[in-house]
């Protein structure tokens, strides 16, 4: 069965993707899914540290969310986007309650890229300005407007010319942002922690400075919390660490409980003036589907009841202790670790180490991926229901994988293919 599925996928979807996954040791056909784990059709169990970049915060196939969706199917379908419904209204109200500060209004979407597209539309429509400033190595999705703002040229280049009016500055550099914001700037758009960019954490001072700059110069502040939101970092939303409330926030991923795609752009009420004049200017057939809203409401209920942000902090602290021990043992290849809660990144000293770690971890029953915009960084984003014992298992797998890479480097016994489209670079070790 496994070979047949892979062959069919290669023939009708993407043969290069299958080849790349094979080289990465991720020839996995997902079968059973439960908690922090997924089982291949062969029966092999993996601890999932990919989780579609943080889409499974409440666990894979959380039984409460599954049951909520089953019940909803007895009465609801997707609904009509432009028609009001109780699930839409209830979820919009709940989002106003759980998001920071005076964020209140919601536009629903299917995924994070679409939510970011609307955030950009809203910023331009409300301010009547055109420029959007993002940061180097950022990721905001592969869709139209969002694509123009992301920080990897390989994603943008094939589709140029893209939407104009975007510029990028270094991340965590307030002076660079101050120099960039002008009377043309509609919004500054940042991730509180860069995910695809390599798990770089924005300092509190940086986010507070962005708020001040935007207020002084009449620009809006957009936080992309697609990956960082929903308890992932040890807070319901990562921006809560800084105390900064953006004008617009985008959320997605785990809002759908790993079962139904749904996203949202949440914004301050005054910005809604633009939609009063243009009530049908943005449409999304499947955005805010009634079934998705019901799933999202149950997912938020579970997060709040189980206080999942506390679990992310506790297990994240366990990982941090283990990471320091690993750095002490494998400092020649592991330069540093960073992140918050269970949004974690291991910075290796060579671009080849990320792909090689993916391969070695898969052999040991852990699914994890290196960062697309920074292949020397291994990202770890497990479900927030991961147990203490499972964290220990991941740490053991990391230890054995790093040792295997060191052994390979010493004997050059197993050549590893270059990351497609990227040149290999050495990274400075941690001093």
Secondary structure as UniProt FT lines:
FT   HELIX           2..9
FT   HELIX           10..14
FT   HELIX           15..23
FT   TURN            24..25
FT   STRAND          30..35
FT   STRAND          37..40
FT   TURN            41..42
FT   STRAND          45..48
FT   HELIX           51..54
FT   TURN            57..58
FT   HELIX           63..73
FT   TURN            74..75
FT   TURN            81..82
FT   HELIX           86..98
FT   TURN            101..102
FT   STRAND          103..109
FT   HELIX           112..127
FT   STRAND          131..135
FT   TURN            136..137
FT   HELIX           144..149
FT   HELIX           153..157
FT   TURN            158..159
FT   STRAND          166..169
FT   TURN            171..172
FT   HELIX           174..180
FT   TURN            183..184
FT   STRAND          185..190
FT   STRAND          193..194
FT   TURN            195..198
FT   STRAND          200..201
FT   HELIX           204..217
FT   STRAND          220..224
FT   TURN            226..233
FT   HELIX           238..241
FT   TURN            242..243
FT   STRAND          248..251
FT   HELIX           253..256
FT   TURN            257..259
FT   STRAND          263..268
FT   HELIX           269..272
FT   HELIX           273..277
FT   TURN            279..280
FT   TURN            285..288
FT   HELIX           290..306
FT   HELIX           308..329
FT   TURN            331..333
FT   STRAND          334..340
FT   TURN            341..342
FT   STRAND          343..348
FT   HELIX           351..363
FT   TURN            364..365
FT   STRAND          366..367
FT   STRAND          369..371
FT   TURN            372..373
FT   STRAND          374..380
FT   TURN            384..385
FT   HELIX           388..411
FT   TURN            420..421
//
